[in-house]
């Protein structure tokens, strides 16, 4: 997963679901696009779900691992 802010202030986010049947796969991308579009200065937002590379716990931030008791 990553977020990129382009020169013309559009934002592209790629999200990697943690499982093929991830329940938020349908509603989450439009919700994230709407929230990002509300940020001052953003001219457009695009959110894509990607399956490559496959998600793994190593993609989690240290803060997320700590919150989930994985450390």
N, C-alpha and C positions, 0 to 999 in steps of 0.2 A: 504494500500500500504506500502511496505517496501523494503529496500535494504539490502542485507547481503553479506559481503565479507568473503569468506572462507579462511582457512589456506593456500591452494594452490593458492591463489590469483584469484580465479574465483569469479564472481559476479552474484548473483541471485537477480532479482528485480521482485516484484509482484505489478501489477497495478490494481486498482479497478476502472473500468469505472463509470462515474457519471450517465449514463443512458444505458438501454439495446441496444438502437440503436445508441450508441456513434459512430460518423463518423470516428474517428481516431483509432477505435479498430483494423482495418486491417493493416494500414501502420505504426502505432506508435511502436509496439513491435520490429519489425526488425530495425527500425531507432534507437531506444534506445540501442538495442544490439550492433549495429555498433558503436555508439558514445562511449559506455562504453568500448568496445574492444580497442579503440584508447588510452585509459588512460594508461600511462606508468606503467608497472608492472602487468597489468591485463592479465591473461592467457586465460580466457574464460568469456563469458557473456551469461546469459539466462534471458529472460523476459517473464513472464507469465501474462495473464489477469486472474483475479479472480473475482468472483461474491459474495463471502461470506467472510467477512461481506459486506452487501450492503453499497454503498457509502452514506455518509451524510455530510453536511457542517461542522460538528464537526471534520472531518478528515483533514480539511484545516489548514495550519499553520497560526499563527497570522499575518505574513507578507502577505500571500495571501489574507486573509480577509481584511486587511488594503488596499491593492492594489485595491481590488474590491469594496471598500467603504462599507464593511459589519460591520464596527466597529464604 
